[in-house]
Amino acid sequence: MLRYAALGAALALGACHAAVLDPQGTIGQADKTILVDTVAIMLAIVVPTIIATLAFAWWFRASNERAQHYPQWAFSGRLEIIVWSIPLLTIMLLGGVAWIGSHELDPAKPLPSKTPALEVQGVSLDWKWLFIYPDQHVASVNQLVIPVNTPIHFSLTSASVMSAFFIPRLGSMIYTMNGMTTKLYLDANAAGTFLGRSSHYNGDGFSDMHFEVHAVPAAAFTSWVAATRASGPTLDDASYKSLEQQSINVQPYTYREADPALFGDIVSQKLPPGPGPSKGRPTADVTPRTEP
């Protein structure tokens, strides 16, 4: 039985290792610290409680004649103080950790860095992600390329139903909503490829609504921008209207030129929202799963 429990714990930790327990960014590391500290604080009361429960059950077992029973006992002020003060102090400590962390990790709070932040505009569609680099005038679908050790300032919105933007190894999750802009700062302090995804169910293509995050050195990012500008389609109103149509499991590709006003037009709904999963399942050209 103990072997199965150990195996289960190992599998659980192995699954977490690739995500929030193996952070590669400033925000992700702070999130991990809060998670570990919170668990440790809770264990400080949970473990003694479990031990005390087992100890009392063993000591006051029917066969222990040395245990003293007080059938008329009803109240002890000292016990009441202990019983209520320990949970109260634990809650205060947990509340303090959450209060400080929520302010320090405010998604819209800029990250301290001597390197200027890279602006990235993200749009969740049915069922894919569009990333626009307004300063570089390029864009990508289901692929996010960022320089290492550079703050990334995300401006996020939805062109359809509500979704949630989440890169587990880099940090905070935040929602995207139609007609609204949410702000988020993240960074990557090590080169690598990380998983990004929608962590909020939003229709038939939800399970395939993920993207790859490539954190690369600054020189490699500059080279990627130059290569992207050299080929590919242009992202304007017409191509965006085609992009926003429902599609599933879209392979990553880039746009060599992106209209800098496009994101503002999406947020202000100058460009109408996408269809969304409002009429049941998508049509057969989107997914074969068209049965009711």
Secondary structure as UniProt FT lines:
FT   HELIX           2..17
FT   TURN            18..21
FT   HELIX           26..59
FT   TURN            62..63
FT   TURN            65..66
FT   TURN            71..72
FT   HELIX           77..104
FT   TURN            107..108
FT   STRAND          118..125
FT   TURN            126..127
FT   STRAND          128..133
FT   TURN            134..137
FT   STRAND          138..141
FT   STRAND          143..147
FT   TURN            148..149
FT   STRAND          152..158
FT   STRAND          163..166
FT   TURN            168..170
FT   STRAND          174..176
FT   STRAND          182..186
FT   STRAND          192..198
FT   TURN            204..205
FT   HELIX           206..208
FT   STRAND          210..216
FT   HELIX           218..230
FT   STRAND          234..235
FT   HELIX           237..243
FT   STRAND          253..255
FT   STRAND          257..258
FT   TURN            260..261
FT   HELIX           262..267
FT   TURN            268..269
FT   TURN            278..279
FT   TURN            284..286
//
